[in-house]
């Protein structure tokens, strides 16, 4: 493929195989039949094999031609995608960006990012579905999904662009009941608000800087199926709970909530952009993920 003419020749050959004649291939390509015939003959000469059986009624591929055609289809598709991606890269973001995100992270982080994105790119619009269920990307409904936590399906086309900390939090009055020297086992005596969206809402593994690990299974006094609902219950003093840092940053800053067991940490989670199966991504998708990545970097730095 060092000679750029090779790409034209395999395109001519593929058109002949797919249409069944030189005349039809020439019509598809918008060139003369003589050019198609000449270039396919040249291709056969270069590969040293007969690729086509020519009869008065029809042209069909030889066994070698069929095998070669399968490879040609892949090459031509890759070339088409490469040109398409190059064109998308050069173009400014435009069109409707369709995405989905979990409710808590979507409201706290993605919605402000969408507002900034549409303001920066007036040719773009956005349509987001907020759901704590992982909505299916198959079928072309969404250009992008934001997933928070741990990806269950490792075969997905995904890019991690951020992370979050899980924090055990409660009101100052509840925190005072266990004291500053408390360990993970001490939270069992206090009411706990369980988030049933999580896979294991009542099993938490705490790690100390020394490497010590303790697993605690608190008893739920309230169980709720939305992270913001859990946060509201904790704000009202209904119990302790584990919440992602992006949900409680303002509450911690104001003192409305406090972090408990600061000497112990819980496993951090990832924040991912998940893409539908596609050979390249539109400019609008890449631009939005870049913007979200930068905003997430600033959030973590702050």
C-alpha positions in Angstrom: 0.0 0.0 0.0 3.0 2.3 -0.4 1.6 3.5 -3.7 -1.5 5.6 -3.1 -3.0 4.2 -6.3 -3.4 0.9 -4.6 -6.3 2.2 -2.6 -8.2 3.3 -5.7 -7.6 -0.1 -7.3 -9.0 -2.0 -4.4 -12.0 0.3 -4.4 -12.6 -0.4 -8.1 -12.1 -4.2 -7.5 -14.6 -4.1 -4.6 -17.1 -2.3 -6.6 -16.9 -4.8 -9.4 -17.4 -7.7 -7.0 -20.3 -6.0 -5.3 -22.1 -5.0 -8.5 -21.3 -8.1 -10.6 -20.1 -6.1 -13.6 -17.6 -3.6 -14.8 -20.4 -1.4 -16.2 -22.3 -1.2 -13.0 -19.1 -0.6 -11.0 -18.2 2.3 -13.3 -21.7 3.8 -12.9 -21.3 3.5 -9.1 -17.9 5.1 -9.1 -18.7 7.8 -11.7 -15.9 6.8 -14.0 -15.6 5.0 -17.3 -15.8 1.2 -17.7 -12.4 1.2 -19.4 -10.7 2.8 -16.4 -12.2 0.2 -14.0 -11.2 -2.6 -16.3 -7.7 -1.3 -16.7 -7.1 -0.7 -13.0 -8.5 -4.1 -11.9 -6.2 -5.7 -14.5 -3.3 -3.8 -13.1 -4.2 -4.9 -9.6 -4.3 -8.6 -10.7 -0.8 -8.1 -12.2 0.5 -6.6 -9.0 -0.8 -9.4 -6.7 0.1 -12.1 -9.2 -3.3 -13.8 -9.1 -6.5 -13.9 -11.0 -9.1 -12.2 -8.9 -12.1 -12.3 -11.3 -13.8 -14.7 -13.6 -15.1 -12.8 -16.6 -18.0 -14.1 -18.7 -20.2 -12.5 -21.2 -23.1 -12.2 -18.7 -21.4 -11.6 -15.3 -18.2 -11.1 -13.5 -17.6 -13.1 -10.3 -14.7 -13.4 -8.0 -12.3 -16.4 -7.9 -11.6 -18.1 -4.6 -8.6 -15.8 -4.2 -10.7 -12.9 -5.2 -13.3 -13.6 -2.6 -10.7 -13.8 0.1 -9.0 -10.6 -1.1 -12.4 -8.9 -1.3 -13.1 -9.6 2.4 -9.8 -7.9 3.3 -10.5 -5.0 0.9 -13.8 -4.3 2.6 -12.0 -3.8 5.9 -9.4 -1.6 4.4 -11.9 0.6 2.7 -14.0 0.9 5.8 -11.0 1.9 7.8 -10.1 4.5 5.2 -13.6 5.9 5.2 -13.6 6.2 8.9 -10.2 7.8 9.0 -11.4 10.5 6.6 -14.7 10.9 8.6 -12.8 11.3 11.8 -10.4 13.8 10.3 -13.4 15.8 9.0 -15.0 15.7 12.5 -11.8 16.8 14.2 -11.6 19.8 11.9 -15.2 20.7 12.4 -16.5 22.8 15.3 -18.9 20.9 17.8 -22.5 21.0 16.6 -25.8 19.2 16.8 -27.7 17.5 19.6 -25.6 15.9 22.3 -27.6 13.0 23.9 -26.3 11.7 27.2 -27.3 9.9 30.4 -25.9 10.2 33.9 -26.8 9.1 37.4 -29.1 11.5 39.2 -26.8 12.7 41.9 -23.6 13.2 39.9 -25.7 14.4 37.0 -27.3 17.2 39.0 -24.2 18.1 41.0 -21.6 18.1 38.2 -22.9 17.2 34.7 -25.7 19.8 34.5 -23.4 22.7 35.2 -21.0 21.3 32.6 -23.8 21.1 30.1 -24.7 24.7 30.7 -21.1 25.7 30.1 -20.8 23.5 27.1 -23.8 24.9 25.3 -22.7 28.5 26.1 -19.3 27.8 24.6 -20.7 26.1 21.6 -23.9 27.8 20.4 -24.3 25.3 17.5 -24.8 22.5 20.1 -27.9 21.5 22.1 -28.1 18.9 24.9 -30.6 16.3 26.0 -29.8 14.4 29.2 -31.7 11.5 30.9 -31.0 11.3 34.6 -31.3 7.8 36.0 -29.6 5.7 38.7 -30.1 2.7 36.4 -27.4 2.1 33.7 -29.4 2.9 30.5 -28.4 0.9 27.5 -26.3 2.6 24.8 -27.3 0.1 22.1 -29.6 1.5 19.5 -28.3 5.0 19.1 -30.4 6.6 21.8 -27.4 8.2 23.5 -24.0 9.6 22.3 -22.5 9.2 25.8 -23.2 7.8 29.2 -21.6 9.0 32.5 -21.1 6.1 34.9 -20.1 6.6 38.5 -18.5 3.9 40.6 -17.2 0.6 39.3 -17.9 -0.6 35.8 -19.6 -4.0 35.8 -18.9 -4.6 32.1 -15.2 -4.3 31.3 -15.9 -4.7 27.6 -17.4 -1.2 27.3 -15.6 1.6 25.4 -14.9 3.7 28.4 -12.6 6.5 29.6 -12.1 7.3 33.3 -11.9 11.0 33.6 -12.3 11.5 37.4 -12.7 9.8 40.7 -14.6 10.4 44.0 -14.2 9.6 47.7 -16.8 7.9 49.8 -17.2 9.7 53.1 -18.9 8.6 56.3 -20.9 11.7 57.3 -23.5 12.8 59.9 -24.7 15.8 61.8 -22.3 17.3 64.4 -24.7 16.1 67.2 -24.5 12.5 66.0 -20.7 12.7 65.5 -20.4 13.8 69.1 -21.9 10.6 70.3 -19.0 8.4 69.2 -16.1 10.9 69.8 -12.9 11.6 68.0 -11.1 8.4 68.9 -13.8 6.1 67.6 -13.2 3.2 65.2 -15.3 1.7 62.5 -17.0 -0.8 64.9 -18.3 2.2 67.0 -20.8 3.3 64.3 -22.9 0.2 64.8 -24.4 1.8 67.9 -25.8 4.7 65.8 -28.7 4.8 63.3 -27.7 4.4 59.7 -29.4 5.5 56.5 -28.9 2.9 53.8 -28.7 3.8 50.1 -30.3 0.8 48.3 -29.0 2.0 44.9 -25.6 0.5 46.0 -24.8 -3.2 45.5 -23.8 -3.6 49.2 -25.4 -0.7 51.1 -24.8 -2.3 54.5 -21.2 -3.6 54.2 -18.3 -1.1 54.4 -14.6 -1.8 54.3 -12.6 0.9 56.1 -8.8 1.1 55.8 -6.4 2.9 58.1 -3.1 4.5 57.0 -1.3 1.7 58.8 -2.8 -0.8 56.4 -5.3 -2.2 58.9 -8.7 -3.1 57.3 -12.0 -3.5 59.1 -15.4 -4.4 57.6 -18.5 -3.0 59.3 -22.1 -4.0 58.7 -24.3 -1.3 60.3 -28.0 -1.8 60.8 -30.3 0.4 58.7 -32.9 2.5 60.5 -34.0 4.0 57.1 -33.4 2.6 53.6 -33.8 4.9 50.6 -33.2 4.3 46.9 -31.8 7.7 45.9 -28.5 9.3 46.9 -30.0 12.8 47.4 -32.8 11.3 49.5 -30.1 9.7 51.7 -28.3 13.0 52.0 -31.5 14.8 53.0 -32.2 12.2 55.7 -28.7 12.5 57.1 -29.0 16.3 57.1 -32.2 15.9 59.2 -30.3 13.9 61.7 -31.9 10.5 60.9 -28.6 8.7 60.9 -25.1 8.4 59.5 -24.4 7.3 56.0 -21.7 7.0 53.3 -22.0 9.6 50.6 -19.8 10.6 47.6 -17.8 13.7 48.2 -19.4 15.7 45.3 -22.8 15.4 47.1 -21.7 16.8 50.5 -19.0 19.3 49.7 -21.1 22.3 50.6 -22.5 20.6 53.7 -19.0 19.8 55.0 -17.8 23.4 54.2 -20.8 24.9 56.1 -20.5 22.5 59.0 -24.0 21.2 58.5 -22.5 17.8 58.2 -19.1 16.5 59.4 -16.9 13.6 58.3 -16.7 10.8 60.8 -13.7 8.5 61.3 -11.3 10.8 59.4 -8.4 8.4 60.2 -10.2 5.7 58.1 -10.9 5.7 54.4 -13.3 3.9 52.2 -12.5 2.6 48.6 -12.6 5.5 46.1 -14.7 5.1 43.0 -14.1 6.1 39.3 -16.1 8.4 37.1 -16.3 7.2 33.5 -17.4 8.4 30.1 -18.9 5.3 28.4 -19.4 5.4 24.6 -21.5 3.3 22.2 -19.7 1.0 19.9 -18.5 3.2 17.1 -15.4 3.6 15.0 -15.0 7.2 15.9 -16.6 9.8 18.1 -18.3 13.0 16.9 -16.6 16.3 17.8 -19.4 17.3 20.1 -18.8 14.2 22.2 -15.0 14.6 22.4 -15.4 18.3 23.2 -17.9 17.7 26.0 -15.8 14.9 27.6 -12.8 17.2 27.5 -14.7 20.0 29.2 -16.1 17.6 31.8 -12.6 16.2 32.4 -11.2 19.7 33.1 -14.0 20.6 35.4 -13.6 17.4 37.3 -9.8 18.1 37.6 -10.6 21.5 39.1 -13.2 20.0 41.4 -10.7 17.4 42.8 -8.0 20.1 43.1 -10.3 22.3 45.1 
